[in-house]
């Protein structure tokens, strides 16, 4: 029961923090599948999946995908948008 409460509290804090557009716009979101941050004995398959998903997410964040929705990271644009 205590672990469930702790998971709820930390999950809420993460969602609250990421709700801030200035935080979300500088965060690389990686699909971790069903792997939790407390899974310490990962199979090689899960390790490879996390690596590939992280690499793909970083590439999309930094380079974009060629559309207006994902144009790639631009620090000057970030500063102009979120820091005044």
C-alpha positions in Angstrom: 0.0 0.0 0.0 2.8 2.4 0.9 4.6 1.7 -2.4 1.3 2.4 -4.3 1.0 5.7 -2.6 4.6 6.6 -3.3 4.1 5.7 -7.0 1.0 7.9 -7.2 2.8 10.9 -5.6 5.9 10.7 -7.8 3.8 10.1 -10.9 1.7 13.2 -10.1 4.7 15.4 -9.5 6.2 14.3 -12.9 3.0 15.0 -14.7 2.6 18.4 -13.0 6.2 19.3 -13.8 5.9 18.3 -17.5 2.6 20.2 -17.8 4.8 23.4 -18.0 5.4 24.1 -21.7 8.9 25.4 -21.0 9.8 22.1 -19.5 8.1 19.9 -22.1 9.6 21.8 -25.0 13.1 21.0 -23.8 12.5 17.3 -22.8 13.2 14.3 -24.9 10.4 11.8 -24.4 11.6 8.2 -24.8 9.1 5.3 -25.2 10.2 2.8 -22.5 7.5 0.2 -23.4 6.7 -1.8 -20.3 10.1 -1.2 -18.7 9.9 0.6 -15.3 12.7 2.7 -13.9 13.0 0.2 -11.1 13.6 -2.8 -13.4 17.3 -3.5 -12.7 17.6 -7.0 -14.3 16.8 -6.2 -17.9 17.0 -8.7 -20.7 19.3 -7.9 -23.6 16.2 -7.5 -25.7 14.8 -4.8 -23.4 18.2 -3.1 -23.2 18.4 -3.0 -27.0 14.8 -1.7 -27.2 15.5 1.1 -24.7 18.7 2.1 -26.5 17.1 2.2 -30.0 14.0 4.1 -28.7 16.3 6.6 -26.9 18.4 7.1 -30.0 15.3 7.6 -32.2 13.7 10.0 -29.7 17.0 12.1 -29.5 17.3 12.2 -33.3 13.7 13.3 -33.7 14.1 16.0 -30.9 17.4 17.3 -32.3 16.9 17.0 -36.1 13.1 17.0 -36.4 11.2 15.0 -39.0 10.9 17.6 -41.7 7.4 18.7 -40.8 6.2 21.9 -39.1 5.2 19.8 -36.1 8.7 18.5 -35.5 11.2 21.0 -36.8 14.1 20.0 -34.5 15.7 21.7 -31.5 16.4 25.4 -31.8 17.8 27.0 -28.7 17.3 30.5 -29.9 13.6 29.8 -30.6 13.3 28.2 -27.2 14.8 31.2 -25.4 12.6 33.6 -27.4 9.5 31.6 -26.6 10.0 30.7 -23.0 12.4 33.2 -21.4 11.6 36.8 -21.4 
